Amino acid sequence: MKFNTKTIHGKQHPDKAYGAVMPPIYQTSTYAQTTPGGHKGYAYSRSHNPTRHALENAFASIENGEFGLAFGSGLAAIDAVMKLLKPGDEVISTNDLYGGTYRLFTSIFEGFGIRFHFVGMENAVNIENYINSNTKLIWVETPTNPMLNIIDIKVAASIAKKHNVLLAVDNTFATPYLQQPLDLGADIVMHSATKYIGGHSDLVMGALIVKDKNLADRLYFIQNASGAICGPQDSFLALRGIKTLHVRMQRHCENGRAIAEYLASHPKVESVYWPGFKSHPNYDIAKAQMKDFGGMLSFNTKGNNYEEAIKVVKSLKIFTLAESLGGVESLAGHPASMTHASIPKEEREKIGVVDSLIRLSVGIEDEEDLINDLKQALG
Ligand SMILES: *Cc1c(COP(=O)(O)O)cnc(C)c1O
């Protein structure tokens, strides 16, 4: 089955009760048993729920994995991965990282004795310099947020294999439409399904997908033991979102390209960060590991002026000034004061998150309307 078919049919079956094509929202905490332990595979909804189960199968299918796990948020999914570790273990992570992931790593898990190395991975061979006998996990986010750097997943995977370390990839920005990290050698794929997978800015959810049965069992144990699951209503919405992922992504990519090119030609714009430019430092890797370049981009206005950037984002009329990304509607954000405010100024400026940086999540509206909106806001 190819990708577009998988989004609709992958590991899905009509519901057993009445043949419903969409799995019903099984809004129940518990299930009647005929004798103690005698149930139909579902005993309690923290452990298993049929609607969530259908979604977890869809997650596994679209990422070419064997096992999917759904969580109450992207960060809850990352939290579950970190619970594979124990005090003294070390993690090598992308330095240009989603702010909430950075906060979870440094403010929660460092306190539990896990050590993090934040590394510029645009040249992925750099990862190897930080490996020692305590290294247990490599955490990769690509494209990165908000600088749209590209990390070579295959190179990261070969280093991980060589040293017997797990490789996890946050695939939120790319989605499996653009890249499938398990096929490139990753052990774990993570999503904030809040973003492109849900796709309609109407839910908060996380996902993990793996191939290996042992790893899946350990993660299922953590999912049930820690309990950060999502509810059946949100599972239903995410499943519905997945069914149009490929169509939405195609339009996100087309609009993203048009806007990146428009901004690059604008006299008030200093730089545009988008992996589809031949001048992007990792264009060749992006081209090789991604099917297209996505709908996320960032840009800087000339003069690096904070007030100017704020004025631009406040003047936008079709782009909504908001956190988050990946929905059908276009959003604009100011990373330094919004998504990345939890990263110290000095740290974020090192990776390019300066005060004048604006991030766009390009939606699926008409390209012309979006460009005109940017034109008036920059004017
Ligand atoms: C939003 C996001 C997360 C966190 O996910 P939540 O669903 O908000 O908990 C992690 N990684 C990336 C790249 C994100 O964009």
The ligand as an ORCA input file, in Angstrom:
! r2SCAN-3c Opt
* xyz 0 1
  C       4.490     21.396     19.425
  C       5.722     20.607     19.348
  C       6.089     19.707     20.363
  C       5.264     19.541     21.618
  O       4.019     19.003     21.360
  P       2.681     19.342     22.207
  O       1.631     18.592     21.495
  O       2.507     20.827     22.194
  O       2.941     18.833     23.601
  C       7.249     18.977     20.183
  N       8.017     19.119     19.094
  C       7.708     19.985     18.107
  C       8.597     20.098     16.930
  C       6.557     20.757     18.207
  O       6.266     21.628     17.227
*
